Amino acid sequence: MASVGPSTASTQPALPSGPAVFKTIPYAFILPEIICGTWVWIFVAATSVSLPLLQGWVMYVSLTSCLISLLLLLSYLLGFHKNSENWKVLDSLYHGATAILYLSAAVLQANATITSEFGPNSPLYYQLNCVASFFAFLTAFLYILHAFSIYYQ
């Protein structure tokens, strides 16, 4: 029977750097999160933002999370993490918190969509709000998927 010592302990997989980020789960989710979040912001901004309290939060969450995710993606591409385990914790906490914020924004956007159905310019704004709601829920799902993928990695 072989003894288990420090030499046979399993090591954690290395964090990706450079183009490998786009081929490694869950880090490959960062670019779709940025793209879908940008679409949320664009579609909400294309409406008249008739409910500024609701849609203002949606725009704040989408724009802020896009910018922070872009910074996180650039830091992975440039290798700032230097394969530190703290980056996994930071990534998991950020994506978990952002998933919760994005889910709240998606629900508020869905409420704004329902409210805009009978407003002025209703066909156009209703359709734009529907698409914004779809992308908000899709982006929330991507953030949830990323957070759980890195947690179970």
C-alpha angles and dihedrals in degrees: 000000000000120000119236112230140157091282093063097043114122117251127219117252115259119258111249123251132189120359091346087079089075092053099046125084124252095016091059088069092068096080095048088047090055094045095047092044090052090052090053091054093045095050094046091047089051090062122072090255089233092174102049096176093055101034093038088064090048091052092045093051094044096047096042095047091046091054095045092045089050090053090048091050091049091049090053092046092050094043099240090149093071087204093292119163089221089072091062090054092046091048093048094047093046095048093044093051092043091050090057092047092047092049090054090048091049091053091048090048090051088052090050089050092054091047093049093055094089100029130104114297085015101167096054099037092042091054092046091049090049091054091045090052091050093051092044092056091043091051091047089051091051091051091048091048091049094048094050094042093056091043092055095040 
